[in-house]
Amino acid sequence: MTQQTEHWHLSKSISITQIASIILLAAGLFAWGSDVEKRVGENAQAIKHESAMRALEQKHIAEFKDEIRTRLQRIDSKLERLIERAD
């Protein structure tokens, strides 16, 4: 049997397919990165919108609570007057 010794061989030449694959890989990474950036921007905008809507809802709830409190106070005062008249 003959023994073949294979040595590592590094070539300084670069083939067209290697260049094309590197360019396609870089383009894919760029497209992926820009898509991620776009989604992050959309999410930030959605968060701002939700925050504004929540603040508006909190304002409406506070106004509603004040209105209910006022109505309950009026009902309470009317009940007190009715009780005083009955005595």
Distance bins in CASP14 RR format, pairs under 12 A and 6 or more apart:
PFRMAT RR
TARGET T0000
AUTHOR 0000-0000-0000
RMODE 2
METHOD distances of the structure
MODEL  1
11 18 0 0 0 0 0 1 0 0 0 0 0
13 19 0 0 0 0 0 1 0 0 0 0 0
14 20 0 0 0 0 0 1 0 0 0 0 0
14 21 0 0 0 0 0 1 0 0 0 0 0
14 22 0 0 0 0 1 0 0 0 0 0 0
14 23 0 0 0 0 0 1 0 0 0 0 0
15 21 0 0 0 0 1 0 0 0 0 0 0
15 22 0 0 0 0 0 1 0 0 0 0 0
16 22 0 0 0 0 0 1 0 0 0 0 0
16 23 0 0 0 0 0 1 0 0 0 0 0
17 23 0 0 0 0 0 1 0 0 0 0 0
17 24 0 0 0 0 0 1 0 0 0 0 0
18 24 0 0 0 0 0 1 0 0 0 0 0
18 25 0 0 0 0 0 1 0 0 0 0 0
19 25 0 0 0 0 0 1 0 0 0 0 0
19 26 0 0 0 0 0 1 0 0 0 0 0
20 26 0 0 0 0 0 1 0 0 0 0 0
20 27 0 0 0 0 0 1 0 0 0 0 0
21 27 0 0 0 0 0 1 0 0 0 0 0
21 28 0 0 0 0 0 1 0 0 0 0 0
22 28 0 0 0 0 0 1 0 0 0 0 0
22 29 0 0 0 0 0 1 0 0 0 0 0
23 29 0 0 0 0 0 1 0 0 0 0 0
23 30 0 0 0 0 0 1 0 0 0 0 0
24 30 0 0 0 0 0 1 0 0 0 0 0
24 31 0 0 0 0 0 1 0 0 0 0 0
25 31 0 0 0 0 0 1 0 0 0 0 0
25 32 0 0 0 0 0 1 0 0 0 0 0
26 32 0 0 0 0 0 1 0 0 0 0 0
26 33 0 0 0 0 0 1 0 0 0 0 0
27 33 0 0 0 0 0 1 0 0 0 0 0
27 34 0 0 0 0 0 1 0 0 0 0 0
28 34 0 0 0 0 1 0 0 0 0 0 0
28 35 0 0 0 0 1 0 0 0 0 0 0
28 36 0 0 0 0 0 1 0 0 0 0 0
29 35 0 0 0 0 0 1 0 0 0 0 0
29 36 0 0 0 0 0 1 0 0 0 0 0
30 36 0 0 0 0 0 1 0 0 0 0 0
30 37 0 0 0 0 0 1 0 0 0 0 0
31 37 0 0 0 0 0 1 0 0 0 0 0
31 38 0 0 0 0 0 1 0 0 0 0 0
32 38 0 0 0 0 0 1 0 0 0 0 0
32 39 0 0 0 0 0 1 0 0 0 0 0
33 39 0 0 0 0 1 0 0 0 0 0 0
33 40 0 0 0 0 1 0 0 0 0 0 0
34 40 0 0 0 0 0 1 0 0 0 0 0
34 41 0 0 0 0 0 1 0 0 0 0 0
35 41 0 0 0 0 0 1 0 0 0 0 0
35 42 0 0 0 0 0 1 0 0 0 0 0
36 42 0 0 0 0 0 1 0 0 0 0 0
36 43 0 0 0 0 0 1 0 0 0 0 0
37 43 0 0 0 0 0 1 0 0 0 0 0
37 44 0 0 0 0 0 1 0 0 0 0 0
38 44 0 0 0 0 0 1 0 0 0 0 0
38 45 0 0 0 0 0 1 0 0 0 0 0
39 45 0 0 0 0 0 1 0 0 0 0 0
39 46 0 0 0 0 0 1 0 0 0 0 0
40 46 0 0 0 0 0 1 0 0 0 0 0
40 47 0 0 0 0 0 1 0 0 0 0 0
41 47 0 0 0 0 1 0 0 0 0 0 0
41 48 0 0 0 0 0 1 0 0 0 0 0
42 48 0 0 0 0 0 1 0 0 0 0 0
42 49 0 0 0 0 0 1 0 0 0 0 0
43 49 0 0 0 0 0 1 0 0 0 0 0
43 50 0 0 0 0 0 1 0 0 0 0 0
44 50 0 0 0 0 0 1 0 0 0 0 0
44 51 0 0 0 0 0 1 0 0 0 0 0
45 51 0 0 0 0 0 1 0 0 0 0 0
45 52 0 0 0 0 0 1 0 0 0 0 0
46 52 0 0 0 0 0 1 0 0 0 0 0
46 53 0 0 0 0 0 1 0 0 0 0 0
47 53 0 0 0 0 0 1 0 0 0 0 0
47 54 0 0 0 0 0 1 0 0 0 0 0
48 54 0 0 0 0 0 1 0 0 0 0 0
48 55 0 0 0 0 0 1 0 0 0 0 0
49 55 0 0 0 0 0 1 0 0 0 0 0
49 56 0 0 0 0 0 1 0 0 0 0 0
50 56 0 0 0 0 0 1 0 0 0 0 0
50 57 0 0 0 0 0 1 0 0 0 0 0
51 57 0 0 0 0 0 1 0 0 0 0 0
51 58 0 0 0 0 0 1 0 0 0 0 0
52 58 0 0 0 0 0 1 0 0 0 0 0
52 59 0 0 0 0 0 1 0 0 0 0 0
53 59 0 0 0 0 0 1 0 0 0 0 0
53 60 0 0 0 0 0 1 0 0 0 0 0
54 60 0 0 0 0 0 1 0 0 0 0 0
54 61 0 0 0 0 0 1 0 0 0 0 0
55 61 0 0 0 0 0 1 0 0 0 0 0
55 62 0 0 0 0 0 1 0 0 0 0 0
56 62 0 0 0 0 0 1 0 0 0 0 0
56 63 0 0 0 0 0 1 0 0 0 0 0
57 63 0 0 0 0 0 1 0 0 0 0 0
57 64 0 0 0 0 0 1 0 0 0 0 0
58 64 0 0 0 0 0 1 0 0 0 0 0
58 65 0 0 0 0 0 1 0 0 0 0 0
59 65 0 0 0 0 0 1 0 0 0 0 0
59 66 0 0 0 0 0 1 0 0 0 0 0
60 66 0 0 0 0 0 1 0 0 0 0 0
60 67 0 0 0 0 0 1 0 0 0 0 0
61 67 0 0 0 0 0 1 0 0 0 0 0
61 68 0 0 0 0 0 1 0 0 0 0 0
62 68 0 0 0 0 0 1 0 0 0 0 0
62 69 0 0 0 0 0 1 0 0 0 0 0
63 69 0 0 0 0 0 1 0 0 0 0 0
63 70 0 0 0 0 0 1 0 0 0 0 0
64 70 0 0 0 0 0 1 0 0 0 0 0
64 71 0 0 0 0 0 1 0 0 0 0 0
65 71 0 0 0 0 0 1 0 0 0 0 0
65 72 0 0 0 0 0 1 0 0 0 0 0
66 72 0 0 0 0 0 1 0 0 0 0 0
66 73 0 0 0 0 0 1 0 0 0 0 0
67 73 0 0 0 0 0 1 0 0 0 0 0
67 74 0 0 0 0 0 1 0 0 0 0 0
68 74 0 0 0 0 0 1 0 0 0 0 0
68 75 0 0 0 0 0 1 0 0 0 0 0
69 75 0 0 0 0 0 1 0 0 0 0 0
69 76 0 0 0 0 0 1 0 0 0 0 0
70 76 0 0 0 0 0 1 0 0 0 0 0
70 77 0 0 0 0 0 1 0 0 0 0 0
71 77 0 0 0 0 0 1 0 0 0 0 0
71 78 0 0 0 0 0 1 0 0 0 0 0
72 78 0 0 0 0 0 1 0 0 0 0 0
72 79 0 0 0 0 0 1 0 0 0 0 0
73 79 0 0 0 0 0 1 0 0 0 0 0
73 80 0 0 0 0 0 1 0 0 0 0 0
74 80 0 0 0 0 0 1 0 0 0 0 0
74 81 0 0 0 0 0 1 0 0 0 0 0
75 81 0 0 0 0 0 1 0 0 0 0 0
75 82 0 0 0 0 0 1 0 0 0 0 0
76 82 0 0 0 0 0 1 0 0 0 0 0
76 83 0 0 0 0 0 1 0 0 0 0 0
77 83 0 0 0 0 0 1 0 0 0 0 0
77 84 0 0 0 0 0 1 0 0 0 0 0
78 84 0 0 0 0 0 1 0 0 0 0 0
78 85 0 0 0 0 0 1 0 0 0 0 0
79 85 0 0 0 0 0 1 0 0 0 0 0
79 86 0 0 0 0 0 1 0 0 0 0 0
80 86 0 0 0 0 0 1 0 0 0 0 0
80 87 0 0 0 0 0 1 0 0 0 0 0
81 87 0 0 0 0 0 1 0 0 0 0 0
END
